[in-house]
Amino acid sequence: MRTKTALRSAILLSTTLALATAASAATEPYPAMAPLAQYLMPQDDEVALARSAAPKAVSDDAEVMVLTKQGYVTVAKGGNGFLCLVERGWAGDSSFADFWNPRQRAPICFNAAAARSYTPIFLMKTRLALEGRSKREIVDATSAALDSKQLPELAPGAMCYMMSKQQYLNDEDKAWRPHLMFFVPGSAAKTWGANVPGSPLIAADVPEERVTIMMMVAAKWSDGTPATAPAMSMNH
């Protein structure tokens, strides 16, 4: 009798867990990585998209990396210290709904300090994604690498341009608005006066990467055309 009761309890628990997992998957639009081909682009198109992240005076002489089946590779050498590439959704933290969204394309151009000290986090996450690691495994591996100093400390003055009219940041905001981002160690919104009434600074705390990202909206896209001003959902 006790055996039958235990068996029924096990079946009930298994069914409950299965239903909970199915419900969770139903609320998450991109629960797992899509086939790699969906994240890839023709090389020339990706180079052009990457360079559109910043004004031509910056991006024309920047290094450019593109995503391949083996990860990001350099296809154009730079001369001004900047590095342009197109991020995919796994650049976001684990709460980012578009983490595995194959449509997400975020052209970004890092200055030398960010290319040296912040880009390695994204390149590591890319390698893990291409290895088939889950979102949780990517977060845990990144955290361990930061703890063990396998990833460099964030350099002072690290920043980037995200001013491409062609950017697709997520399904809700699409291109949103052109902006610059500044990378600050730890939780720094208060010390920068961000996210308060009247402040032009928007701060996003990213504890998984031990950084606060400060965003400053620009009035024009990288091609010089005026930008509109849609509301921000704070999903990126």
Secondary structure, 3 states (H helix, E strand, C coil): CHHHHHHHHHHHHHHHHHHHHHHHHHHCCCCCCCCHHHHCCCHHHHHHHHHCCCCHHHHCCCEEEEEECCEEEEEECCCCCCEEEEECHHHCCCCCCCCCCCCCEEEEEECHHHHHHCHHHHHHHHHHHHCCCCHHHHHHHHHHHHHCCCCCCCCCCCEEEECCCCCECCCCCCCCCCEEEEEEECCCHHHHCCCCCCCCEEEEEEHHHCEEEEEEECCECCCCCECCCCCCCCCC
